[in-house]
């Protein structure tokens, strides 16, 4: 999660407010809720425990993608 927060703050620092907002909302909304539903349907109660780490990892991947995309746009 620390890496995700670093990416969120880095995006805010370079003036990319929209990608930063997307990352903030994705961790507990856009990514977490579908992970929660999918993990619950496949793994039942264990899936509920796996949904948060999975959503954090997917949010970190999204953060890396957005940061790289913006970094190449500024170069």
mmCIF file as gemmi writes it, N, C-alpha and C atoms, coordinates in Angstrom:
data_model
loop_
_atom_site.group_PDB
_atom_site.id
_atom_site.type_symbol
_atom_site.label_atom_id
_atom_site.label_alt_id
_atom_site.label_comp_id
_atom_site.label_asym_id
_atom_site.label_entity_id
_atom_site.label_seq_id
_atom_site.pdbx_PDB_ins_code
_atom_site.Cartn_x
_atom_site.Cartn_y
_atom_site.Cartn_z
_atom_site.occupancy
_atom_site.B_iso_or_equiv
_atom_site.pdbx_formal_charge
_atom_site.auth_seq_id
_atom_site.auth_asym_id
_atom_site.pdbx_PDB_model_num
ATOM 1 N N . UNK Axp A 1 ? 0.82 -1.191 0 1 0 ? 1 A 1
ATOM 2 C CA . UNK Axp A 1 ? 0 0 0 1 0 ? 1 A 1
ATOM 3 C C . UNK Axp A 1 ? 0.86 1.249 0 1 0 ? 1 A 1
ATOM 4 N N . UNK Axp A 2 ? 2.018 1.159 0.635 1 0 ? 2 A 1
ATOM 5 C CA . UNK Axp A 2 ? 2.896 2.321 0.675 1 0 ? 2 A 1
ATOM 6 C C . UNK Axp A 2 ? 3.306 2.764 -0.711 1 0 ? 2 A 1
ATOM 7 N N . UNK Axp A 3 ? 3.571 1.806 -1.576 1 0 ? 3 A 1
ATOM 8 C CA . UNK Axp A 3 ? 3.96 2.129 -2.95 1 0 ? 3 A 1
ATOM 9 C C . UNK Axp A 3 ? 2.822 2.84 -3.667 1 0 ? 3 A 1
ATOM 10 N N . UNK Axp A 4 ? 1.621 2.387 -3.442 1 0 ? 4 A 1
ATOM 11 C CA . UNK Axp A 4 ? 0.455 3.021 -4.066 1 0 ? 4 A 1
ATOM 12 C C . UNK Axp A 4 ? 0.323 4.468 -3.615 1 0 ? 4 A 1
ATOM 13 N N . UNK Axp A 5 ? 0.508 4.722 -2.337 1 0 ? 5 A 1
ATOM 14 C CA . UNK Axp A 5 ? 0.395 6.088 -1.832 1 0 ? 5 A 1
ATOM 15 C C . UNK Axp A 5 ? 1.518 6.978 -2.364 1 0 ? 5 A 1
ATOM 16 N N . UNK Axp A 6 ? 2.691 6.411 -2.578 1 0 ? 6 A 1
ATOM 17 C CA . UNK Axp A 6 ? 3.783 7.178 -3.178 1 0 ? 6 A 1
ATOM 18 C C . UNK Axp A 6 ? 3.409 7.572 -4.597 1 0 ? 6 A 1
ATOM 19 N N . UNK Axp A 7 ? 2.858 6.645 -5.363 1 0 ? 7 A 1
ATOM 20 C CA . UNK Axp A 7 ? 2.431 6.963 -6.728 1 0 ? 7 A 1
ATOM 21 C C . UNK Axp A 7 ? 1.322 8.009 -6.727 1 0 ? 7 A 1
ATOM 22 N N . UNK Axp A 8 ? 0.369 7.895 -5.818 1 0 ? 8 A 1
ATOM 23 C CA . UNK Axp A 8 ? -0.716 8.871 -5.748 1 0 ? 8 A 1
ATOM 24 C C . UNK Axp A 8 ? -0.162 10.263 -5.463 1 0 ? 8 A 1
ATOM 25 N N . UNK Axp A 9 ? 0.741 10.357 -4.502 1 0 ? 9 A 1
ATOM 26 C CA . UNK Axp A 9 ? 1.322 11.655 -4.166 1 0 ? 9 A 1
ATOM 27 C C . UNK Axp A 9 ? 2.233 12.172 -5.271 1 0 ? 9 A 1
ATOM 28 N N . UNK Axp A 10 ? 2.947 11.292 -5.944 1 0 ? 10 A 1
ATOM 29 C CA . UNK Axp A 10 ? 3.802 11.723 -7.054 1 0 ? 10 A 1
ATOM 30 C C . UNK Axp A 10 ? 2.964 12.274 -8.198 1 0 ? 10 A 1
ATOM 31 N N . UNK Axp A 11 ? 1.855 11.632 -8.479 1 0 ? 11 A 1
ATOM 32 C CA . UNK Axp A 11 ? 0.978 12.137 -9.531 1 0 ? 11 A 1
ATOM 33 C C . UNK Axp A 11 ? 0.375 13.485 -9.156 1 0 ? 11 A 1
ATOM 34 N N . UNK Axp A 12 ? 0.036 13.65 -7.897 1 0 ? 12 A 1
ATOM 35 C CA . UNK Axp A 12 ? -0.464 14.95 -7.45 1 0 ? 12 A 1
ATOM 36 C C . UNK Axp A 12 ? 0.618 16.011 -7.573 1 0 ? 12 A 1
ATOM 37 N N . UNK Axp A 13 ? 1.851 15.643 -7.262 1 0 ? 13 A 1
ATOM 38 C CA . UNK Axp A 13 ? 2.948 16.611 -7.291 1 0 ? 13 A 1
ATOM 39 C C . UNK Axp A 13 ? 3.259 17.102 -8.697 1 0 ? 13 A 1
ATOM 40 N N . UNK Axp A 14 ? 3.075 16.247 -9.698 1 0 ? 14 A 1
ATOM 41 C CA . UNK Axp A 14 ? 3.357 16.686 -11.065 1 0 ? 14 A 1
ATOM 42 C C . UNK Axp A 14 ? 2.143 17.321 -11.722 1 0 ? 14 A 1
ATOM 43 N N . UNK Axp A 15 ? 1.059 17.436 -10.982 1 0 ? 15 A 1
ATOM 44 C CA . UNK Axp A 15 ? -0.116 18.132 -11.483 1 0 ? 15 A 1
ATOM 45 C C . UNK Axp A 15 ? -1.113 17.26 -12.213 1 0 ? 15 A 1
ATOM 46 N N . UNK Axp A 16 ? -0.985 15.953 -12.063 1 0 ? 16 A 1
ATOM 47 C CA . UNK Axp A 16 ? -1.918 15.024 -12.714 1 0 ? 16 A 1
ATOM 48 C C . UNK Axp A 16 ? -2.996 14.636 -11.713 1 0 ? 16 A 1
ATOM 49 N N . UNK Axp A 17 ? -3.953 15.524 -11.529 1 0 ? 17 A 1
ATOM 50 C CA . UNK Axp A 17 ? -4.977 15.322 -10.505 1 0 ? 17 A 1
ATOM 51 C C . UNK Axp A 17 ? -5.95 14.206 -10.872 1 0 ? 17 A 1
ATOM 52 N N . UNK Axp A 18 ? -6.315 14.092 -12.135 1 0 ? 18 A 1
ATOM 53 C CA . UNK Axp A 18 ? -7.283 13.075 -12.54 1 0 ? 18 A 1
ATOM 54 C C . UNK Axp A 18 ? -6.757 11.655 -12.349 1 0 ? 18 A 1
ATOM 55 N N . UNK Axp A 19 ? -5.532 11.331 -12.819 1 0 ? 19 A 1
ATOM 56 C CA . UNK Axp A 19 ? -5.015 9.982 -12.545 1 0 ? 19 A 1
ATOM 57 C C . UNK Axp A 19 ? -4.841 9.708 -11.049 1 0 ? 19 A 1
ATOM 58 N N . UNK Axp A 20 ? -4.476 10.724 -10.302 1 0 ? 20 A 1
ATOM 59 C CA . UNK Axp A 20 ? -4.343 10.566 -8.858 1 0 ? 20 A 1
ATOM 60 C C . UNK Axp A 20 ? -5.688 10.251 -8.218 1 0 ? 20 A 1
ATOM 61 N N . UNK Axp A 21 ? -6.729 10.914 -8.669 1 0 ? 21 A 1
ATOM 62 C CA . UNK Axp A 21 ? -8.08 10.644 -8.172 1 0 ? 21 A 1
ATOM 63 C C . UNK Axp A 21 ? -8.537 9.241 -8.555 1 0 ? 21 A 1
ATOM 64 N N . UNK Axp A 22 ? -8.221 8.834 -9.777 1 0 ? 22 A 1
ATOM 65 C CA . UNK Axp A 22 ? -8.579 7.488 -10.222 1 0 ? 22 A 1
ATOM 66 C C . UNK Axp A 22 ? -7.919 6.441 -9.34 1 0 ? 22 A 1
ATOM 67 N N . UNK Axp A 23 ? -6.658 6.65 -9.006 1 0 ? 23 A 1
ATOM 68 C CA . UNK Axp A 23 ? -5.964 5.701 -8.14 1 0 ? 23 A 1
ATOM 69 C C . UNK Axp A 23 ? -6.556 5.677 -6.737 1 0 ? 23 A 1
ATOM 70 N N . UNK Axp A 24 ? -6.882 6.827 -6.226 1 0 ? 24 A 1
ATOM 71 C CA . UNK Axp A 24 ? -7.467 6.883 -4.889 1 0 ? 24 A 1
ATOM 72 C C . UNK Axp A 24 ? -8.814 6.159 -4.836 1 0 ? 24 A 1
ATOM 73 N N . UNK Axp A 25 ? -9.612 6.339 -5.867 1 0 ? 25 A 1
ATOM 74 C CA . UNK Axp A 25 ? -10.918 5.69 -5.912 1 0 ? 25 A 1
ATOM 75 C C . UNK Axp A 25 ? -10.827 4.212 -6.272 1 0 ? 25 A 1
ATOM 76 N N . UNK Axp A 26 ? -9.793 3.845 -7.002 1 0 ? 26 A 1
ATOM 77 C CA . UNK Axp A 26 ? -9.697 2.455 -7.45 1 0 ? 26 A 1
ATOM 78 C C . UNK Axp A 26 ? -9.41 1.499 -6.311 1 0 ? 26 A 1
ATOM 79 N N . UNK Axp A 27 ? -8.647 1.919 -5.351 1 0 ? 27 A 1
ATOM 80 C CA . UNK Axp A 27 ? -8.257 1.009 -4.274 1 0 ? 27 A 1
ATOM 81 C C . UNK Axp A 27 ? -9.46 0.501 -3.502 1 0 ? 27 A 1
ATOM 82 N N . UNK Axp A 28 ? -10.409 1.359 -3.185 1 0 ? 28 A 1
ATOM 83 C CA . UNK Axp A 28 ? -11.571 0.939 -2.405 1 0 ? 28 A 1
ATOM 84 C C . UNK Axp A 28 ? -12.864 0.899 -3.211 1 0 ? 28 A 1
ATOM 85 N N . UNK Axp A 29 ? -12.798 1.207 -4.483 1 0 ? 29 A 1
ATOM 86 C CA . UNK Axp A 29 ? -14.024 1.258 -5.258 1 0 ? 29 A 1
ATOM 87 C C . UNK Axp A 29 ? -13.957 0.482 -6.547 1 0 ? 29 A 1
ATOM 88 N N . UNK Axp A 30 ? -13.32 1.059 -7.543 1 0 ? 30 A 1
ATOM 89 C CA . UNK Axp A 30 ? -13.339 0.495 -8.887 1 0 ? 30 A 1
ATOM 90 C C . UNK Axp A 30 ? -12.726 -0.899 -8.953 1 0 ? 30 A 1
ATOM 91 N N . UNK Axp A 31 ? -11.719 -1.155 -8.159 1 0 ? 31 A 1
ATOM 92 C CA . UNK Axp A 31 ? -11.052 -2.457 -8.209 1 0 ? 31 A 1
ATOM 93 C C . UNK Axp A 31 ? -11.481 -3.347 -7.054 1 0 ? 31 A 1
ATOM 94 N N . UNK Axp A 32 ? -11.641 -2.78 -5.875 1 0 ? 32 A 1
ATOM 95 C CA . UNK Axp A 32 ? -11.933 -3.6 -4.704 1 0 ? 32 A 1
ATOM 96 C C . UNK Axp A 32 ? -13.301 -4.276 -4.785 1 0 ? 32 A 1
ATOM 97 N N . UNK Axp A 33 ? -14.321 -3.559 -5.175 1 0 ? 33 A 1
ATOM 98 C CA . UNK Axp A 33 ? -15.663 -4.146 -5.211 1 0 ? 33 A 1
ATOM 99 C C . UNK Axp A 33 ? -15.779 -5.315 -6.189 1 0 ? 33 A 1
ATOM 100 N N . UNK Axp A 34 ? -15.267 -5.195 -7.425 1 0 ? 34 A 1
ATOM 101 C CA . UNK Axp A 34 ? -15.308 -6.38 -8.295 1 0 ? 34 A 1
ATOM 102 C C . UNK Axp A 34 ? -14.464 -7.542 -7.768 1 0 ? 34 A 1
ATOM 103 N N . UNK Axp A 35 ? -13.303 -7.24 -7.162 1 0 ? 35 A 1
ATOM 104 C CA . UNK Axp A 35 ? -12.494 -8.304 -6.56 1 0 ? 35 A 1
ATOM 105 C C . UNK Axp A 35 ? -13.26 -8.985 -5.435 1 0 ? 35 A 1
ATOM 106 N N . UNK Axp A 36 ? -13.963 -8.209 -4.662 1 0 ? 36 A 1
ATOM 107 C CA . UNK Axp A 36 ? -14.741 -8.754 -3.553 1 0 ? 36 A 1
ATOM 108 C C . UNK Axp A 36 ? -15.816 -9.712 -4.058 1 0 ? 36 A 1
ATOM 109 N N . UNK Axp A 37 ? -16.521 -9.31 -5.089 1 0 ? 37 A 1
ATOM 110 C CA . UNK Axp A 37 ? -17.583 -10.155 -5.637 1 0 ? 37 A 1
ATOM 111 C C . UNK Axp A 37 ? -17.006 -11.415 -6.279 1 0 ? 37 A 1
ATOM 112 N N . UNK Axp A 38 ? -15.944 -11.256 -7.068 1 0 ? 38 A 1
ATOM 113 C CA . UNK Axp A 38 ? -15.359 -12.412 -7.745 1 0 ? 38 A 1
ATOM 114 C C . UNK Axp A 38 ? -14.723 -13.395 -6.762 1 0 ? 38 A 1
ATOM 115 N N . UNK Axp A 39 ? -13.954 -12.878 -5.833 1 0 ? 39 A 1
ATOM 116 C CA . UNK Axp A 39 ? -13.305 -13.76 -4.859 1 0 ? 39 A 1
ATOM 117 C C . UNK Axp A 39 ? -14.332 -14.462 -3.979 1 0 ? 39 A 1
ATOM 118 N N . UNK Axp A 40 ? -15.394 -13.766 -3.637 1 0 ? 40 A 1
ATOM 119 C CA . UNK Axp A 40 ? -16.446 -14.39 -2.824 1 0 ? 40 A 1
ATOM 120 C C . UNK Axp A 40 ? -17.144 -15.499 -3.597 1 0 ? 40 A 1
ATOM 121 N N . UNK Axp A 41 ? -17.355 -15.299 -4.881 1 0 ? 41 A 1
ATOM 122 C CA . UNK Axp A 41 ? -18.054 -16.325 -5.658 1 0 ? 41 A 1
ATOM 123 C C . UNK Axp A 41 ? -17.177 -17.556 -5.905 1 0 ? 41 A 1
ATOM 124 N N . UNK Axp A 42 ? -15.859 -17.361 -5.999 1 0 ? 42 A 1
ATOM 125 C CA . UNK Axp A 42 ? -14.975 -18.496 -6.248 1 0 ? 42 A 1
ATOM 126 C C . UNK Axp A 42 ? -14.475 -19.172 -4.972 1 0 ? 42 A 1
ATOM 127 N N . UNK Axp A 43 ? -14.14 -18.363 -3.956 1 0 ? 43 A 1
ATOM 128 C CA . UNK Axp A 43 ? -13.49 -18.907 -2.759 1 0 ? 43 A 1
ATOM 129 C C . UNK Axp A 43 ? -14.309 -18.742 -1.482 1 0 ? 43 A 1
ATOM 130 N N . UNK Axp A 44 ? -15.502 -18.202 -1.595 1 0 ? 44 A 1
ATOM 131 C CA . UNK Axp A 44 ? -16.426 -18.011 -0.467 1 0 ? 44 A 1
ATOM 132 C C . UNK Axp A 44 ? -15.786 -17.148 0.629 1 0 ? 44 A 1
ATOM 133 N N . UNK Axp A 45 ? -15.766 -17.611 1.843 1 0 ? 45 A 1
ATOM 134 C CA . UNK Axp A 45 ? -15.279 -16.785 2.948 1 0 ? 45 A 1
ATOM 135 C C . UNK Axp A 45 ? -13.791 -16.464 2.825 1 0 ? 45 A 1
ATOM 136 N N . UNK Axp A 46 ? -13 -17.404 2.341 1 0 ? 46 A 1
ATOM 137 C CA . UNK Axp A 46 ? -11.573 -17.132 2.138 1 0 ? 46 A 1
ATOM 138 C C . UNK Axp A 46 ? -11.368 -16.057 1.079 1 0 ? 46 A 1
ATOM 139 N N . UNK Axp A 47 ? -12.259 -16.002 0.122 1 0 ? 47 A 1
ATOM 140 C CA . UNK Axp A 47 ? -12.169 -14.987 -0.922 1 0 ? 47 A 1
ATOM 141 C C . UNK Axp A 47 ? -12.336 -13.578 -0.4 1 0 ? 47 A 1
ATOM 142 N N . UNK Axp A 48 ? -13.134 -13.429 0.658 1 0 ? 48 A 1
ATOM 143 C CA . UNK Axp A 48 ? -13.306 -12.101 1.242 1 0 ? 48 A 1
ATOM 144 C C . UNK Axp A 48 ? -12.001 -11.596 1.833 1 0 ? 48 A 1
ATOM 145 N N . UNK Axp A 49 ? -11.221 -12.504 2.398 1 0 ? 49 A 1
ATOM 146 C CA . UNK Axp A 49 ? -9.93 -12.116 2.966 1 0 ? 49 A 1
ATOM 147 C C . UNK Axp A 49 ? -8.896 -11.843 1.873 1 0 ? 49 A 1
ATOM 148 N N . UNK Axp A 50 ? -9.036 -12.498 0.73 1 0 ? 50 A 1
ATOM 149 C CA . UNK Axp A 50 ? -8.082 -12.314 -0.37 1 0 ? 50 A 1
ATOM 150 C C . UNK Axp A 50 ? -8.391 -11.096 -1.227 1 0 ? 50 A 1
ATOM 151 N N . UNK Axp A 51 ? -9.573 -10.554 -1.126 1 0 ? 51 A 1
ATOM 152 C CA . UNK Axp A 51 ? -9.985 -9.466 -2.023 1 0 ? 51 A 1
ATOM 153 C C . UNK Axp A 51 ? -9.178 -8.196 -1.799 1 0 ? 51 A 1
ATOM 154 N N . UNK Axp A 52 ? -8.919 -7.822 -0.563 1 0 ? 52 A 1
ATOM 155 C CA . UNK Axp A 52 ? -8.195 -6.573 -0.302 1 0 ? 52 A 1
ATOM 156 C C . UNK Axp A 52 ? -6.748 -6.62 -0.796 1 0 ? 52 A 1
ATOM 157 N N . UNK Axp A 53 ? -5.964 -7.657 -0.486 1 0 ? 53 A 1
ATOM 158 C CA . UNK Axp A 53 ? -4.604 -7.687 -1.041 1 0 ? 53 A 1
ATOM 159 C C . UNK Axp A 53 ? -4.587 -7.743 -2.567 1 0 ? 53 A 1
ATOM 160 N N . UNK Axp A 54 ? -5.554 -8.442 -3.15 1 0 ? 54 A 1
ATOM 161 C CA . UNK Axp A 54 ? -5.624 -8.507 -4.599 1 0 ? 54 A 1
ATOM 162 C C . UNK Axp A 54 ? -5.932 -7.128 -5.183 1 0 ? 54 A 1
ATOM 163 N N . UNK Axp A 55 ? -6.846 -6.418 -4.569 1 0 ? 55 A 1
ATOM 164 C CA . UNK Axp A 55 ? -7.191 -5.073 -5.037 1 0 ? 55 A 1
ATOM 165 C C . UNK Axp A 55 ? -6.001 -4.119 -4.873 1 0 ? 55 A 1
ATOM 166 N N . UNK Axp A 56 ? -5.25 -4.273 -3.798 1 0 ? 56 A 1
ATOM 167 C CA . UNK Axp A 56 ? -4.061 -3.436 -3.601 1 0 ? 56 A 1
ATOM 168 C C . UNK Axp A 56 ? -3.01 -3.704 -4.675 1 0 ? 56 A 1
ATOM 169 N N . UNK Axp A 57 ? -2.799 -4.969 -5.001 1 0 ? 57 A 1
ATOM 170 C CA . UNK Axp A 57 ? -1.819 -5.303 -6.033 1 0 ? 57 A 1
ATOM 171 C C . UNK Axp A 57 ? -2.262 -4.795 -7.401 1 0 ? 57 A 1
ATOM 172 N N . UNK Axp A 58 ? -3.524 -4.955 -7.721 1 0 ? 58 A 1
ATOM 173 C CA . UNK Axp A 58 ? -4.025 -4.458 -9.006 1 0 ? 58 A 1
ATOM 174 C C . UNK Axp A 58 ? -3.987 -2.933 -9.071 1 0 ? 58 A 1
ATOM 175 N N . UNK Axp A 59 ? -4.234 -2.275 -7.951 1 0 ? 59 A 1
ATOM 176 C CA . UNK Axp A 59 ? -4.146 -0.814 -7.9 1 0 ? 59 A 1
ATOM 177 C C . UNK Axp A 59 ? -2.714 -0.356 -8.091 1 0 ? 59 A 1
ATOM 178 N N . UNK Axp A 60 ? -1.76 -1.1 -7.537 1 0 ? 60 A 1
ATOM 179 C CA . UNK Axp A 60 ? -0.343 -0.761 -7.738 1 0 ? 60 A 1
ATOM 180 C C . UNK Axp A 60 ? 0.057 -0.911 -9.2 1 0 ? 60 A 1
ATOM 181 N N . UNK Axp A 61 ? -0.442 -1.949 -9.85 1 0 ? 61 A 1
ATOM 182 C CA . UNK Axp A 61 ? -0.158 -2.116 -11.276 1 0 ? 61 A 1
ATOM 183 C C . UNK Axp A 61 ? -0.761 -0.979 -12.097 1 0 ? 61 A 1
ATOM 184 N N . UNK Axp A 62 ? -1.961 -0.579 -11.75 1 0 ? 62 A 1
ATOM 185 C CA . UNK Axp A 62 ? -2.594 0.561 -12.423 1 0 ? 62 A 1
ATOM 186 C C . UNK Axp A 62 ? -1.79 1.835 -12.175 1 0 ? 62 A 1
ATOM 187 N N . UNK Axp A 63 ? -1.324 2.018 -10.961 1 0 ? 63 A 1
ATOM 188 C CA . UNK Axp A 63 ? -0.532 3.203 -10.623 1 0 ? 63 A 1
ATOM 189 C C . UNK Axp A 63 ? 0.758 3.235 -11.426 1 0 ? 63 A 1
ATOM 190 N N . UNK Axp A 64 ? 1.414 2.091 -11.532 1 0 ? 64 A 1
ATOM 191 C CA . UNK Axp A 64 ? 2.651 2.012 -12.313 1 0 ? 64 A 1
ATOM 192 C C . UNK Axp A 64 ? 2.386 2.364 -13.773 1 0 ? 64 A 1
ATOM 193 N N . UNK Axp A 65 ? 1.312 1.829 -14.324 1 0 ? 65 A 1
ATOM 194 C CA . UNK Axp A 65 ? 0.96 2.117 -15.712 1 0 ? 65 A 1
ATOM 195 C C . UNK Axp A 65 ? 0.678 3.607 -15.922 1 0 ? 65 A 1
ATOM 196 N N . UNK Axp A 66 ? -0.139 4.193 -15.054 1 0 ? 66 A 1
ATOM 197 C CA . UNK Axp A 66 ? -0.468 5.62 -15.201 1 0 ? 66 A 1
ATOM 198 C C . UNK Axp A 66 ? 0.763 6.494 -15.036 1 0 ? 66 A 1
ATOM 199 N N . UNK Axp A 67 ? 1.617 6.159 -14.077 1 0 ? 67 A 1
ATOM 200 C CA . UNK Axp A 67 ? 2.817 6.965 -13.85 1 0 ? 67 A 1
ATOM 201 C C . UNK Axp A 67 ? 3.764 6.866 -15.04 1 0 ? 67 A 1
ATOM 202 N N . UNK Axp A 68 ? 3.963 5.676 -15.573 1 0 ? 68 A 1
ATOM 203 C CA . UNK Axp A 68 ? 4.846 5.512 -16.737 1 0 ? 68 A 1
ATOM 204 C C . UNK Axp A 68 ? 4.291 6.248 -17.936 1 0 ? 68 A 1
ATOM 205 N N . UNK Axp A 69 ? 2.98 6.172 -18.134 1 0 ? 69 A 1
ATOM 206 C CA . UNK Axp A 69 ? 2.363 6.855 -19.269 1 0 ? 69 A 1
ATOM 207 C C . UNK Axp A 69 ? 2.549 8.362 -19.167 1 0 ? 69 A 1
ATOM 208 N N . UNK Axp A 70 ? 2.367 8.91 -17.975 1 0 ? 70 A 1
ATOM 209 C CA . UNK Axp A 70 ? 2.527 10.351 -17.789 1 0 ? 70 A 1
ATOM 210 C C . UNK Axp A 70 ? 3.994 10.748 -17.842 1 0 ? 70 A 1
ATOM 211 N N . UNK Axp A 71 ? 4.857 9.883 -17.359 1 0 ? 71 A 1
ATOM 212 C CA . UNK Axp A 71 ? 6.289 10.186 -17.391 1 0 ? 71 A 1
ATOM 213 C C . UNK Axp A 71 ? 6.794 10.287 -18.823 1 0 ? 71 A 1
ATOM 214 N N . UNK Axp A 72 ? 6.34 9.392 -19.696 1 0 ? 72 A 1
ATOM 215 C CA . UNK Axp A 72 ? 6.751 9.469 -21.093 1 0 ? 72 A 1
ATOM 216 C C . UNK Axp A 72 ? 6.126 10.673 -21.794 1 0 ? 72 A 1
ATOM 217 N N . UNK Axp A 73 ? 4.974 11.11 -21.336 1 0 ? 73 A 1
ATOM 218 C CA . UNK Axp A 73 ? 4.34 12.28 -21.946 1 0 ? 73 A 1
ATOM 219 C C . UNK Axp A 73 ? 5.111 13.55 -21.604 1 0 ? 73 A 1
ATOM 220 N N . UNK Axp A 74 ? 5.77 13.585 -20.434 1 0 ? 74 A 1
ATOM 221 C CA . UNK Axp A 74 ? 6.522 14.767 -20.023 1 0 ? 74 A 1
ATOM 222 C C . UNK Axp A 74 ? 7.928 14.773 -20.599 1 0 ? 74 A 1
ATOM 223 N N . UNK Axp A 75 ? 8.41 13.638 -21.115 1 0 ? 75 A 1
ATOM 224 C CA . UNK Axp A 75 ? 9.78 13.588 -21.686 1 0 ? 75 A 1
ATOM 225 C C . UNK Axp A 75 ? 9.794 14.016 -23.096 1 0 ? 75 A 1
